[in-house]
Amino acid sequence: MKTLVVFYSLEGNTKLVANMIAEELGAEILELKPKKEIPKGKFLKFVWGGKSVIFGEKPELLNQIPNMEAYDTVFIGTPIWAGTFAPPINTFISSNIIADKKVAFFACNAGGGSKKCFGKLKTLFINNIIIGSIDFVDPAKQNKERVKEEVKAWIKKIS
Ligand SMILES: Cc1cc2nc3c(=O)[nH]c(=O)nc-3n(C[C@H](O)[C@H](O)[C@H](O)COP(=O)(O)O)c2cc1C
């Protein structure tokens, strides 16, 4: 049985952590890519991203979602947008039946919102065993080695 690390990242923070987790576990990795990416402009991204969260959007993805039966453990990673997970995660969750798996969450934020996000995600994965969750504050701006050590320690704790 295998582990899948699935994530969305607009600006590379969640991607950094996802790569570290996948490398540590020798896991497969799936980066969710929306067909229409939101603009990365300083203010526009908040307007577009915020609207997308508020309206509960499920943006179409470029990815083929793999058969989840093949995995026994799934890590789900997201940036915090307006206090919750980013809309591509919505699309992933609603296009799969994920049950009887070990599930872990990781999130990146600029200061807060992860706790609420993890609480919401837990309610969407009630038929699974939640093995852990962790969050980082803009890790791409932090010392990468320290982030890696934190990831390693977390993996060890939940494994
Ligand atoms: C649309 C949008 C909404 C955001 N909302 C929040 C928020 O509610 N709380 C927070 O701490 N950071 C918020 N952020 C900041 C990101 O969560 C943070 O910078 C994160 O590290 C970005 O991850 P990424 O590089 O993987 O996209 C928001 C960013 C965007 C683009």
PDBQT file of the ligand as one rigid body, heavy atoms in Angstrom, charges set to zero:
ROOT
HETATM    1  C1  LIG A 201      -6.757  34.446  -1.321  1.00  0.00    +0.000 C 
HETATM    2  C2  LIG A 201      -5.847  34.335  -0.138  1.00  0.00    +0.000 A 
HETATM    3  C3  LIG A 201      -6.398  34.330   1.136  1.00  0.00    +0.000 A 
HETATM    4  C4  LIG A 201      -5.561  34.182   2.260  1.00  0.00    +0.000 A 
HETATM    5  N1  LIG A 201      -6.146  34.110   3.510  1.00  0.00    +0.000 NA
HETATM    6  C5  LIG A 201      -5.347  33.929   4.611  1.00  0.00    +0.000 A 
HETATM    7  C6  LIG A 201      -5.929  33.793   5.927  1.00  0.00    +0.000 A 
HETATM    8  O1  LIG A 201      -7.129  33.809   6.113  1.00  0.00    +0.000 OA
HETATM    9  N2  LIG A 201      -5.081  33.626   6.978  1.00  0.00    +0.000 N 
HETATM   10  C7  LIG A 201      -3.706  33.588   6.819  1.00  0.00    +0.000 A 
HETATM   11  O2  LIG A 201      -3.005  33.456   7.823  1.00  0.00    +0.000 OA
HETATM   12  N3  LIG A 201      -3.143  33.689   5.583  1.00  0.00    +0.000 NA
HETATM   13  C8  LIG A 201      -3.922  33.835   4.474  1.00  0.00    +0.000 A 
HETATM   14  N4  LIG A 201      -3.346  33.922   3.219  1.00  0.00    +0.000 N 
HETATM   15  C9  LIG A 201      -1.875  33.769   3.085  1.00  0.00    +0.000 C 
HETATM   16  C10 LIG A 201      -1.471  32.339   2.701  1.00  0.00    +0.000 C 
HETATM   17  O3  LIG A 201      -2.222  31.359   3.403  1.00  0.00    +0.000 OA
HETATM   18  C11 LIG A 201       0.004  32.075   3.023  1.00  0.00    +0.000 C 
HETATM   19  O4  LIG A 201       0.823  33.088   2.471  1.00  0.00    +0.000 OA
HETATM   20  C12 LIG A 201       0.467  30.704   2.536  1.00  0.00    +0.000 C 
HETATM   21  O5  LIG A 201       1.768  30.428   3.057  1.00  0.00    +0.000 OA
HETATM   22  C13 LIG A 201       0.530  30.630   1.030  1.00  0.00    +0.000 C 
HETATM   23  O6  LIG A 201       0.768  29.295   0.626  1.00  0.00    +0.000 OA
HETATM   24  P1  LIG A 201       1.184  28.936  -0.890  1.00  0.00    +0.000 P 
HETATM   25  O7  LIG A 201       2.485  29.639  -1.145  1.00  0.00    +0.000 OA
HETATM   26  O8  LIG A 201       1.329  27.446  -0.880  1.00  0.00    +0.000 OA
HETATM   27  O9  LIG A 201       0.110  29.405  -1.815  1.00  0.00    +0.000 OA
HETATM   28  C14 LIG A 201      -4.148  34.076   2.102  1.00  0.00    +0.000 A 
HETATM   29  C15 LIG A 201      -3.607  34.117   0.791  1.00  0.00    +0.000 A 
HETATM   30  C16 LIG A 201      -4.434  34.253  -0.312  1.00  0.00    +0.000 A 
HETATM   31  C17 LIG A 201      -3.836  34.260  -1.702  1.00  0.00    +0.000 C 
ENDROOT
TORSDOF 0
